[in-house]
Amino acid sequence: MKRINVIIVMMSILVLASCGVGKLMMSDETIAELGYSVDGWNVVKKGEVVGILSSTEWELYGNKLVREISVATSFTKDEDMKEIAMFLHTKFPDAKIEVNDDQGNSFPEKK
């Protein structure tokens, strides 16, 4: 009986952990609905370039090599920038994703 309880607890932890990661990724259906794709160095949404790969780098952190992908966008709303980041995280799940406003260093307005 004890063994069954341990198995149930382990499976519950696994399910809960996997749910937390999934909310930051897009399903194939969502990607299709939003119209996202990658074309060379461009992030495209519904046929329009919404971001351009500005740099890639490798970071050595915590004894791990991590690739960082940086994308410049003309979007300034946090929601739009987060959407691009989630799309790219889905396509490149092992990379660190960074989305920047290509208008320079500006502090976002409070809403």
N, C-alpha and C positions, 0 to 999 in steps of 0.2 A: 504494500500500500504506500509506503514511504517513497518507493521508487517512482510510482505513478505521479505522486505529488511533485516530485522533483522535475519530472518530464513536463508536467503541465506548467510549472513555473518557468522553466527554460523556454518552452514554446511561447508563452505569453510575453516574455522579455523580447524574444526574437521578433514577434509580430509588432510590438510597440516600437522597437528600434527601427524596423523597416518602414513604419508609417511616418516617422519623423523625417527620414531622408526623402521619401516620395513626394512630399508636398513642395519641395524645392525643385522638382523635376517636372517636365511637361510630358504628357502622354503623346503618342503619335497622332492621336485624334486632335488634341489641342493644338499641336504644331501645325497640322493641316488647316484647322479652322482659322488660326491666326495668320497663316500664310508665310511662316518663317522658313528660310533656307540659308545655306551658306554657299556663296559663289566666289571661289577664289579667296580674295582678301576681304570680301564684302559680306555683311549680314544683310539679308534681304527680307522684307516683309511685304507681302502682296505685290511683288514685282518692283518695289522701290528700295533703294539702298538706304538703310537706317543706321548702319554702323560700318566702320572700316577698321580692320585689324591695324593697330598702331604699333604694337610690339609684342614680342614673345620673349620670355626669359626663363632660365632655370634657376630655382632657388634651392639651396641646401639648407634645410631646417629640420632640427630634431632627428638628425641622421637619416633624413629622407630627401631625395631629389623630387622637387615639385615643379611642374611647368606652370607658368603664369601666362595667360592670354589677356592682353589689354585691347579693348575696343573703344574707339572714339565715336561718339554719336552726337547728333544735333539735338536729341531729346534732352529736355531739362527737367521734366517731371520725374520724380522718384519712381512712380509706378511703371512708367515706360522703360526706365533704365533697369529696374528690377526684372521686368519681363524679358528683356534681351539677355540679362545675366542668367535667368532660369533656362531660357532656350539654349544658350551656349553650354551651361552646366549639363544639360541633358545630352547634348552632342559630344561633349568632352568631359565626362564625369570625373576623371582623375586630375583635371587641371584646375588651378586657381583662376577664377574669372574676375576680371576687373572691367567695369564700364564707366567711361569718363565722358563728361560734357565737353565737346571739342571747342567750346567758346572760351576756354581758358579757366583760370582759377576763380570761380565765382561761388559764393556761398548761397545755397538755395533759399528762396524766400519761405518764411513760415506760412503755413496755411491754416 
